[in-house]
Amino acid sequence: MAEVRADEDELAALIEQGGFWRITPDWVPGEFAPPTRDLVERVALGLRRSVDGGQ
């Protein structure tokens, strides 16, 4: 179990240093703006449409 914890700590340290983004394609953003209420509402609407069959 200690080995798993060490792996989690190592991954967390890698992400904190920005290393995670070096293993993704360049088109994946490495920083994100905080979500706004408008964005959350648009995402919720899209999810509802997806559940309703795309209508």
N, CA, C, O and CB atoms as a CASP TS submission, in Angstrom:
PFRMAT TS
TARGET T0000
AUTHOR 0000-0000-0000
METHOD Language model
MODEL 1
PARENT N/A
ATOM      1  N   MET     1       0.821  -1.197   0.000  1.00  0.00           N
ATOM      2  CA  MET     1       0.000   0.000   0.000  1.00  0.00           C
ATOM      3  C   MET     1       0.866   1.262   0.000  1.00  0.00           C
ATOM      4  O   MET     1       0.484   2.280  -0.578  1.00  0.00           O
ATOM      5  CB  MET     1      -0.934  -0.003   1.208  1.00  0.00           C
ATOM      6  N   ALA     2       2.017   1.195   0.641  1.00  0.00           N
ATOM      7  CA  ALA     2       2.922   2.353   0.671  1.00  0.00           C
ATOM      8  C   ALA     2       3.413   2.687  -0.724  1.00  0.00           C
ATOM      9  O   ALA     2       3.660   3.850  -1.043  1.00  0.00           O
ATOM     10  CB  ALA     2       4.116   2.086   1.596  1.00  0.00           C
ATOM     11  N   GLU     3       3.553   1.652  -1.560  1.00  0.00           N
ATOM     12  CA  GLU     3       4.005   1.874  -2.940  1.00  0.00           C
ATOM     13  C   GLU     3       2.976   2.680  -3.724  1.00  0.00           C
ATOM     14  O   GLU     3       3.340   3.555  -4.509  1.00  0.00           O
ATOM     15  CB  GLU     3       4.270   0.530  -3.645  1.00  0.00           C
ATOM     16  N   VAL     4       1.698   2.390  -3.514  1.00  0.00           N
ATOM     17  CA  VAL     4       0.638   3.135  -4.195  1.00  0.00           C
ATOM     18  C   VAL     4       0.663   4.590  -3.754  1.00  0.00           C
ATOM     19  O   VAL     4       0.531   5.493  -4.580  1.00  0.00           O
ATOM     20  CB  VAL     4      -0.747   2.509  -3.912  1.00  0.00           C
ATOM     21  N   ARG     5       0.828   4.820  -2.470  1.00  0.00           N
ATOM     22  CA  ARG     5       0.888   6.191  -1.949  1.00  0.00           C
ATOM     23  C   ARG     5       2.068   6.942  -2.548  1.00  0.00           C
ATOM     24  O   ARG     5       1.952   8.119  -2.892  1.00  0.00           O
ATOM     25  CB  ARG     5       0.990   6.186  -0.413  1.00  0.00           C
ATOM     26  N   ALA     6       3.200   6.264  -2.674  1.00  0.00           N
ATOM     27  CA  ALA     6       4.376   6.894  -3.277  1.00  0.00           C
ATOM     28  C   ALA     6       4.091   7.264  -4.722  1.00  0.00           C
ATOM     29  O   ALA     6       4.504   8.328  -5.183  1.00  0.00           O
ATOM     30  CB  ALA     6       5.598   5.960  -3.197  1.00  0.00           C
ATOM     31  N   ASP     7       3.386   6.395  -5.444  1.00  0.00           N
ATOM     32  CA  ASP     7       3.024   6.690  -6.827  1.00  0.00           C
ATOM     33  C   ASP     7       2.119   7.913  -6.899  1.00  0.00           C
ATOM     34  O   ASP     7       2.290   8.763  -7.772  1.00  0.00           O
ATOM     35  CB  ASP     7       2.334   5.482  -7.472  1.00  0.00           C
ATOM     36  N   GLU     8       1.158   8.005  -5.986  1.00  0.00           N
ATOM     37  CA  GLU     8       0.247   9.156  -5.963  1.00  0.00           C
ATOM     38  C   GLU     8       1.009  10.444  -5.665  1.00  0.00           C
ATOM     39  O   GLU     8       0.755  11.477  -6.284  1.00  0.00           O
ATOM     40  CB  GLU     8      -0.864   8.944  -4.917  1.00  0.00           C
ATOM     41  N   ASP     9       1.933  10.382  -4.724  1.00  0.00           N
ATOM     42  CA  ASP     9       2.730  11.564  -4.376  1.00  0.00           C
ATOM     43  C   ASP     9       3.603  11.989  -5.558  1.00  0.00           C
ATOM     44  O   ASP     9       3.745  13.178  -5.844  1.00  0.00           O
ATOM     45  CB  ASP     9       3.610  11.280  -3.137  1.00  0.00           C
ATOM     46  N   GLU    10       4.183  11.002  -6.235  1.00  0.00           N
ATOM     47  CA  GLU    10       5.032  11.305  -7.382  1.00  0.00           C
ATOM     48  C   GLU    10       4.223  11.940  -8.503  1.00  0.00           C
ATOM     49  O   GLU    10       4.679  12.894  -9.135  1.00  0.00           O
ATOM     50  CB  GLU    10       5.725  10.037  -7.885  1.00  0.00           C
ATOM     51  N   LEU    11       3.030  11.421  -8.754  1.00  0.00           N
ATOM     52  CA  LEU    11       2.166  11.993  -9.786  1.00  0.00           C
ATOM     53  C   LEU    11       1.744  13.408  -9.410  1.00  0.00           C
ATOM     54  O   LEU    11       1.750  14.299 -10.260  1.00  0.00           O
ATOM     55  CB  LEU    11       0.927  11.110 -10.003  1.00  0.00           C
ATOM     56  N   ALA    12       1.382  13.626  -8.159  1.00  0.00           N
ATOM     57  CA  ALA    12       0.990  14.964  -7.708  1.00  0.00           C
ATOM     58  C   ALA    12       2.140  15.953  -7.888  1.00  0.00           C
ATOM     59  O   ALA    12       1.923  17.081  -8.332  1.00  0.00           O
ATOM     60  CB  ALA    12       0.546  14.928  -6.233  1.00  0.00           C
ATOM     61  N   ALA    13       3.343  15.543  -7.551  1.00  0.00           N
ATOM     62  CA  ALA    13       4.505  16.421  -7.716  1.00  0.00           C
ATOM     63  C   ALA    13       4.750  16.723  -9.191  1.00  0.00           C
ATOM     64  O   ALA    13       5.085  17.853  -9.547  1.00  0.00           O
ATOM     65  CB  ALA    13       5.759  15.781  -7.091  1.00  0.00           C
ATOM     66  N   LEU    14       4.587  15.732 -10.038  1.00  0.00           N
ATOM     67  CA  LEU    14       4.768  15.916 -11.477  1.00  0.00           C
ATOM     68  C   LEU    14       3.775  16.932 -12.031  1.00  0.00           C
ATOM     69  O   LEU    14       4.142  17.809 -12.813  1.00  0.00           O
ATOM     70  CB  LEU    14       4.615  14.582 -12.209  1.00  0.00           C
ATOM     71  N   ILE    15       2.522  16.807 -11.622  1.00  0.00           N
ATOM     72  CA  ILE    15       1.478  17.723 -12.103  1.00  0.00           C
ATOM     73  C   ILE    15       1.740  19.136 -11.584  1.00  0.00           C
ATOM     74  O   ILE    15       1.604  20.100 -12.338  1.00  0.00           O
ATOM     75  CB  ILE    15       0.070  17.236 -11.658  1.00  0.00           C
ATOM     76  N   GLU    16       2.111  19.275 -10.311  1.00  0.00           N
ATOM     77  CA  GLU    16       2.405  20.595  -9.739  1.00  0.00           C
ATOM     78  C   GLU    16       3.518  21.306 -10.498  1.00  0.00           C
ATOM     79  O   GLU    16       3.497  22.530 -10.623  1.00  0.00           O
ATOM     80  CB  GLU    16       2.791  20.461  -8.271  1.00  0.00           C
ATOM     81  N   GLN    17       4.483  20.555 -11.002  1.00  0.00           N
ATOM     82  CA  GLN    17       5.610  21.134 -11.724  1.00  0.00           C
ATOM     83  C   GLN    17       5.280  21.373 -13.192  1.00  0.00           C
ATOM     84  O   GLN    17       6.127  21.861 -13.941  1.00  0.00           O
ATOM     85  CB  GLN    17       6.824  20.232 -11.609  1.00  0.00           C
ATOM     86  N   GLY    18       4.067  21.038 -13.615  1.00  0.00           N
ATOM     87  CA  GLY    18       3.688  21.234 -14.999  1.00  0.00           C
ATOM     88  C   GLY    18       4.140  20.108 -15.907  1.00  0.00           C
ATOM     89  O   GLY    18       3.979  20.197 -17.124  1.00  0.00           O
ATOM     90  N   GLY    19       4.696  19.065 -15.349  1.00  0.00           N
ATOM     91  CA  GLY    19       5.203  17.948 -16.149  1.00  0.00           C
ATOM     92  C   GLY    19       4.127  17.187 -16.878  1.00  0.00           C
ATOM     93  O   GLY    19       4.371  16.631 -17.949  1.00  0.00           O
ATOM     94  N   PHE    20       2.944  17.156 -16.312  1.00  0.00           N
ATOM     95  CA  PHE    20       1.839  16.435 -16.945  1.00  0.00           C
ATOM     96  C   PHE    20       1.565  16.958 -18.342  1.00  0.00           C
ATOM     97  O   PHE    20       1.252  16.189 -19.251  1.00  0.00           O
ATOM     98  CB  PHE    20       0.581  16.541 -16.098  1.00  0.00           C
ATOM     99  N   TRP    21       1.682  18.252 -18.509  1.00  0.00           N
ATOM    100  CA  TRP    21       1.332  18.851 -19.800  1.00  0.00           C
ATOM    101  C   TRP    21       2.348  18.502 -20.883  1.00  0.00           C
ATOM    102  O   TRP    21       2.048  18.634 -22.070  1.00  0.00           O
ATOM    103  CB  TRP    21       1.225  20.364 -19.664  1.00  0.00           C
ATOM    104  N   ARG    22       3.523  18.067 -20.501  1.00  0.00           N
ATOM    105  CA  ARG    22       4.499  17.683 -21.512  1.00  0.00           C
ATOM    106  C   ARG    22       4.181  16.328 -22.143  1.00  0.00           C
ATOM    107  O   ARG    22       4.789  15.961 -23.149  1.00  0.00           O
ATOM    108  CB  ARG    22       5.883  17.653 -20.903  1.00  0.00           C
ATOM    109  N   ILE    23       3.241  15.581 -21.568  1.00  0.00           N
ATOM    110  CA  ILE    23       2.884  14.282 -22.145  1.00  0.00           C
ATOM    111  C   ILE    23       1.567  14.343 -22.901  1.00  0.00           C
ATOM    112  O   ILE    23       1.050  13.313 -23.334  1.00  0.00           O
ATOM    113  CB  ILE    23       2.799  13.226 -21.054  1.00  0.00           C
ATOM    114  N   THR    24       1.023  15.541 -23.063  1.00  0.00           N
ATOM    115  CA  THR    24      -0.204  15.722 -23.833  1.00  0.00           C
ATOM    116  C   THR    24       0.120  16.472 -25.117  1.00  0.00           C
ATOM    117  O   THR    24       1.154  17.133 -25.206  1.00  0.00           O
ATOM    118  CB  THR    24      -1.277  16.483 -23.006  1.00  0.00           C
ATOM    119  N   PRO    25      -0.759  16.374 -26.115  1.00  0.00           N
ATOM    120  CA  PRO    25      -0.528  17.133 -27.350  1.00  0.00           C
ATOM    121  C   PRO    25      -0.495  18.640 -27.084  1.00  0.00           C
ATOM    122  O   PRO    25      -1.083  19.110 -26.110  1.00  0.00           O
ATOM    123  CB  PRO    25      -1.617  16.809 -28.385  1.00  0.00           C
ATOM    124  N   ASP    26       0.185  19.390 -27.937  1.00  0.00           N
ATOM    125  CA  ASP    26       0.316  20.836 -27.750  1.00  0.00           C
ATOM    126  C   ASP    26      -1.024  21.571 -27.777  1.00  0.00           C
ATOM    127  O   ASP    26      -1.147  22.654 -27.204  1.00  0.00           O
ATOM    128  CB  ASP    26       1.218  21.403 -28.814  1.00  0.00           C
ATOM    129  N   TRP    27      -2.030  20.988 -28.442  1.00  0.00           N
ATOM    130  CA  TRP    27      -3.307  21.684 -28.543  1.00  0.00           C
ATOM    131  C   TRP    27      -4.131  21.587 -27.251  1.00  0.00           C
ATOM    132  O   TRP    27      -5.152  22.265 -27.135  1.00  0.00           O
ATOM    133  CB  TRP    27      -4.104  21.120 -29.706  1.00  0.00           C
ATOM    134  N   VAL    28      -3.721  20.772 -26.287  1.00  0.00           N
ATOM    135  CA  VAL    28      -4.438  20.670 -25.019  1.00  0.00           C
ATOM    136  C   VAL    28      -3.996  21.822 -24.129  1.00  0.00           C
ATOM    137  O   VAL    28      -2.804  21.959 -23.853  1.00  0.00           O
ATOM    138  CB  VAL    28      -4.181  19.290 -24.324  1.00  0.00           C
ATOM    139  N   PRO    29      -4.939  22.662 -23.669  1.00  0.00           N
ATOM    140  CA  PRO    29      -4.539  23.803 -22.845  1.00  0.00           C
ATOM    141  C   PRO    29      -3.980  23.343 -21.505  1.00  0.00           C
ATOM    142  O   PRO    29      -4.471  22.379 -20.918  1.00  0.00           O
ATOM    143  CB  PRO    29      -5.726  24.744 -22.623  1.00  0.00           C
ATOM    144  N   GLY    30      -2.965  24.027 -21.032  1.00  0.00           N
ATOM    145  CA  GLY    30      -2.356  23.697 -19.756  1.00  0.00           C
ATOM    146  C   GLY    30      -2.884  24.534 -18.605  1.00  0.00           C
ATOM    147  O   GLY    30      -2.622  24.225 -17.442  1.00  0.00           O
ATOM    148  N   GLU    31      -3.621  25.587 -18.914  1.00  0.00           N
ATOM    149  CA  GLU    31      -4.213  26.445 -17.896  1.00  0.00           C
ATOM    150  C   GLU    31      -5.654  26.725 -18.274  1.00  0.00           C
ATOM    151  O   GLU    31      -5.999  26.806 -19.453  1.00  0.00           O
ATOM    152  CB  GLU    31      -3.415  27.768 -17.737  1.00  0.00           C
ATOM    153  N   PHE    32      -6.471  26.868 -17.281  1.00  0.00           N
ATOM    154  CA  PHE    32      -7.890  27.090 -17.532  1.00  0.00           C
ATOM    155  C   PHE    32      -8.374  28.287 -16.741  1.00  0.00           C
ATOM    156  O   PHE    32      -7.891  28.556 -15.641  1.00  0.00           O
ATOM    157  CB  PHE    32      -8.711  25.843 -17.175  1.00  0.00           C
ATOM    158  N   ALA    33      -9.336  29.008 -17.310  1.00  0.00           N
ATOM    159  CA  ALA    33      -9.966  30.108 -16.596  1.00  0.00           C
ATOM    160  C   ALA    33     -10.981  29.527 -15.615  1.00  0.00           C
ATOM    161  O   ALA    33     -11.540  28.460 -15.865  1.00  0.00           O
ATOM    162  CB  ALA    33     -10.647  31.108 -17.585  1.00  0.00           C
ATOM    163  N   PRO    34     -11.219  30.208 -14.518  1.00  0.00           N
ATOM    164  CA  PRO    34     -12.237  29.712 -13.580  1.00  0.00           C
ATOM    165  C   PRO    34     -13.600  29.658 -14.270  1.00  0.00           C
ATOM    166  O   PRO    34     -13.923  30.543 -15.062  1.00  0.00           O
ATOM    167  CB  PRO    34     -12.308  30.614 -12.312  1.00  0.00           C
ATOM    168  N   PRO    35     -14.392  28.643 -13.984  1.00  0.00           N
ATOM    169  CA  PRO    35     -15.698  28.550 -14.637  1.00  0.00           C
ATOM    170  C   PRO    35     -16.617  29.681 -14.190  1.00  0.00           C
ATOM    171  O   PRO    35     -16.627  30.072 -13.023  1.00  0.00           O
ATOM    172  CB  PRO    35     -16.349  27.196 -14.340  1.00  0.00           C
ATOM    173  N   THR    36     -17.377  30.189 -15.132  1.00  0.00           N
ATOM    174  CA  THR    36     -18.366  31.222 -14.819  1.00  0.00           C
ATOM    175  C   THR    36     -19.738  30.568 -14.698  1.00  0.00           C
ATOM    176  O   THR    36     -19.931  29.423 -15.106  1.00  0.00           O
ATOM    177  CB  THR    36     -18.377  32.342 -15.909  1.00  0.00           C
ATOM    178  N   ARG    37     -20.670  31.295 -14.144  1.00  0.00           N
ATOM    179  CA  ARG    37     -22.040  30.766 -14.025  1.00  0.00           C
ATOM    180  C   ARG    37     -22.601  30.448 -15.409  1.00  0.00           C
ATOM    181  O   ARG    37     -23.279  29.435 -15.584  1.00  0.00           O
ATOM    182  CB  ARG    37     -22.962  31.782 -13.290  1.00  0.00           C
ATOM    183  N   ASP    38     -22.324  31.308 -16.395  1.00  0.00           N
ATOM    184  CA  ASP    38     -22.801  31.094 -17.754  1.00  0.00           C
ATOM    185  C   ASP    38     -22.248  29.780 -18.326  1.00  0.00           C
ATOM    186  O   ASP    38     -22.980  29.012 -18.950  1.00  0.00           O
ATOM    187  CB  ASP    38     -22.402  32.279 -18.651  1.00  0.00           C
ATOM    188  N   LEU    39     -20.976  29.535 -18.112  1.00  0.00           N
ATOM    189  CA  LEU    39     -20.367  28.308 -18.607  1.00  0.00           C
ATOM    190  C   LEU    39     -20.999  27.083 -17.954  1.00  0.00           C
ATOM    191  O   LEU    39     -21.318  26.109 -18.636  1.00  0.00           O
ATOM    192  CB  LEU    39     -18.859  28.323 -18.356  1.00  0.00           C
ATOM    193  N   VAL    40     -21.179  27.129 -16.639  1.00  0.00           N
ATOM    194  CA  VAL    40     -21.781  25.998 -15.928  1.00  0.00           C
ATOM    195  C   VAL    40     -23.195  25.736 -16.453  1.00  0.00           C
ATOM    196  O   VAL    40     -23.586  24.583 -16.636  1.00  0.00           O
ATOM    197  CB  VAL    40     -21.812  26.267 -14.400  1.00  0.00           C
ATOM    198  N   GLU    41     -23.955  26.796 -16.694  1.00  0.00           N
ATOM    199  CA  GLU    41     -25.313  26.630 -17.229  1.00  0.00           C
ATOM    200  C   GLU    41     -25.284  26.031 -18.629  1.00  0.00           C
ATOM    201  O   GLU    41     -26.123  25.191 -18.956  1.00  0.00           O
ATOM    202  CB  GLU    41     -26.049  27.976 -17.253  1.00  0.00           C
ATOM    203  N   ARG    42     -24.328  26.450 -19.466  1.00  0.00           N
ATOM    204  CA  ARG    42     -24.220  25.889 -20.823  1.00  0.00           C
ATOM    205  C   ARG    42     -23.842  24.417 -20.779  1.00  0.00           C
ATOM    206  O   ARG    42     -24.364  23.615 -21.555  1.00  0.00           O
ATOM    207  CB  ARG    42     -23.185  26.667 -21.647  1.00  0.00           C
ATOM    208  N   VAL    43     -22.939  24.058 -19.876  1.00  0.00           N
ATOM    209  CA  VAL    43     -22.546  22.654 -19.734  1.00  0.00           C
ATOM    210  C   VAL    43     -23.737  21.831 -19.259  1.00  0.00           C
ATOM    211  O   VAL    43     -23.992  20.747 -19.785  1.00  0.00           O
ATOM    212  CB  VAL    43     -21.357  22.508 -18.747  1.00  0.00           C
ATOM    213  N   ALA    44     -24.468  22.337 -18.267  1.00  0.00           N
ATOM    214  CA  ALA    44     -25.642  21.620 -17.758  1.00  0.00           C
ATOM    215  C   ALA    44     -26.678  21.431 -18.866  1.00  0.00           C
ATOM    216  O   ALA    44     -27.263  20.354 -18.985  1.00  0.00           O
ATOM    217  CB  ALA    44     -26.269  22.382 -16.566  1.00  0.00           C
ATOM    218  N   LEU    45     -26.908  22.455 -19.668  1.00  0.00           N
ATOM    219  CA  LEU    45     -27.855  22.355 -20.774  1.00  0.00           C
ATOM    220  C   LEU    45     -27.397  21.303 -21.786  1.00  0.00           C
ATOM    221  O   LEU    45     -28.204  20.509 -22.270  1.00  0.00           O
ATOM    222  CB  LEU    45     -28.021  23.721 -21.463  1.00  0.00           C
ATOM    223  N   GLY    46     -26.110  21.301 -22.100  1.00  0.00           N
ATOM    224  CA  GLY    46     -25.578  20.303 -23.026  1.00  0.00           C
ATOM    225  C   GLY    46     -25.720  18.889 -22.495  1.00  0.00           C
ATOM    226  O   GLY    46     -26.042  17.964 -23.241  1.00  0.00           O
ATOM    227  N   LEU    47     -25.478  18.727 -21.197  1.00  0.00           N
ATOM    228  CA  LEU    47     -25.631  17.393 -20.604  1.00  0.00           C
ATOM    229  C   LEU    47     -27.087  16.944 -20.634  1.00  0.00           C
ATOM    230  O   LEU    47     -27.379  15.781 -20.913  1.00  0.00           O
ATOM    231  CB  LEU    47     -25.108  17.384 -19.160  1.00  0.00           C
ATOM    232  N   ARG    48     -27.997  17.867 -20.346  1.00  0.00           N
ATOM    233  CA  ARG    48     -29.428  17.522 -20.401  1.00  0.00           C
ATOM    234  C   ARG    48     -29.821  17.109 -21.816  1.00  0.00           C
ATOM    235  O   ARG    48     -30.551  16.136 -22.003  1.00  0.00           O
ATOM    236  CB  ARG    48     -30.300  18.717 -19.932  1.00  0.00           C
ATOM    237  N   ARG    49     -29.337  17.851 -22.807  1.00  0.00           N
ATOM    238  CA  ARG    49     -29.629  17.505 -24.200  1.00  0.00           C
ATOM    239  C   ARG    49     -29.080  16.129 -24.540  1.00  0.00           C
ATOM    240  O   ARG    49     -29.732  15.345 -25.228  1.00  0.00           O
ATOM    241  CB  ARG    49     -29.043  18.557 -25.153  1.00  0.00           C
ATOM    242  N   SER    50     -27.885  15.840 -24.058  1.00  0.00           N
ATOM    243  CA  SER    50     -27.279  14.543 -24.321  1.00  0.00           C
ATOM    244  C   SER    50     -28.117  13.417 -23.709  1.00  0.00           C
ATOM    245  O   SER    50     -28.326  12.381 -24.340  1.00  0.00           O
ATOM    246  CB  SER    50     -25.846  14.502 -23.771  1.00  0.00           C
ATOM    247  N   VAL    51     -28.584  13.618 -22.508  1.00  0.00           N
ATOM    248  CA  VAL    51     -29.417  12.613 -21.827  1.00  0.00           C
ATOM    249  C   VAL    51     -30.749  12.457 -22.543  1.00  0.00           C
ATOM    250  O   VAL    51     -31.294  11.355 -22.617  1.00  0.00           O
ATOM    251  CB  VAL    51     -29.652  13.002 -20.349  1.00  0.00           C
ATOM    252  N   ASP    52     -31.275  13.560 -23.071  1.00  0.00           N
ATOM    253  CA  ASP    52     -32.572  13.543 -23.761  1.00  0.00           C
ATOM    254  C   ASP    52     -32.472  13.086 -25.205  1.00  0.00           C
ATOM    255  O   ASP    52     -33.460  13.157 -25.936  1.00  0.00           O
ATOM    256  CB  ASP    52     -33.192  14.912 -23.720  1.00  0.00           C
ATOM    257  N   GLY    53     -31.331  12.627 -25.628  1.00  0.00           N
ATOM    258  CA  GLY    53     -31.185  12.144 -27.001  1.00  0.00           C
ATOM    259  C   GLY    53     -30.780  13.207 -28.002  1.00  0.00           C
ATOM    260  O   GLY    53     -31.030  13.051 -29.197  1.00  0.00           O
ATOM    261  N   GLY    54     -30.160  14.284 -27.546  1.00  0.00           N
ATOM    262  CA  GLY    54     -29.678  15.320 -28.446  1.00  0.00           C
ATOM    263  C   GLY    54     -30.710  16.323 -28.877  1.00  0.00           C
ATOM    264  O   GLY    54     -30.503  17.045 -29.853  1.00  0.00           O
ATOM    265  N   GLN    55     -31.807  16.385 -28.177  1.00  0.00           N
ATOM    266  CA  GLN    55     -32.869  17.337 -28.568  1.00  0.00           C
ATOM    267  C   GLN    55     -32.733  18.646 -27.854  1.00  0.00           C
ATOM    268  O   GLN    55     -33.539  19.552 -28.067  1.00  0.00           O
ATOM    269  CB  GLN    55     -34.240  16.760 -28.291  1.00  0.00           C
TER
END
